[in-house]
């Protein structure tokens, strides 16, 4: 039994995971606690209640996915979307409270491990998982190991510059992939292509494209082109066998995935052609973050912080 915890800006979710399935769930508010210690107490209480309600199966580990979480140190580092504006050593705080090893990792890496252990990347030891949402996240698994990098911050595909001097990105630079193929990026593309400014999400653009709206069709065409190039560039770095795309944007099979597969294989460097496939996550959106967090707890990751190493041993 593994406890997966997904920390979000307003709500934090908990799930007991067994054999790749979420068998019990809980949630607490992320906001409104006196400080991070009070938050950790509330999280641990909710975790204890879940475990107690589940009879006598012992808890083996805890995995926590959070924005700006550093898997090398076990610390959430000044996350802009979380209430604490300083470093929070949450892995140690949860290990102290729940008395089992806790592994902390960022949400994109959690998603990658979730796909690798339980999802569309199961058993594929060279895998790239890309999350397309408000931002663009990624996790690289190479030779059966999650790539953390020298400082625990590897795998920021969303911030590879695609268009020099291009759109302003949330990171303060210009032209990053994320500024083009995220939800916000697609809305900007739709407006640039002559679409009206009243669209709130990608589903609205997709609905219009299916109703033959010229700007919406052009938005998907440009998104396909940028994403194909971004992914083909990423393949050159680690040579994955499979790429899994996660998020609502990727669920547009007709408008995005079909043309994307064609274009991706066209722009792929020759030596990779026929050696890498592109697929969409099969995990339920609601459970994916919890399964990813649980996979962090289960797999840990060599080179991770001390609590993670204990989880492995
Ligand atoms: Zn950026």
Boltz pocket constraint, residues with backbone or C-beta under 6 A from the ligand:
constraints:
  - pocket:
      binder: B
      contacts: [[A, 158], [A, 159], [A, 160], [A, 169], [A, 170], [A, 171], [A, 172], [A, 173], [A, 176], [A, 178]]
      max_distance: 6.0
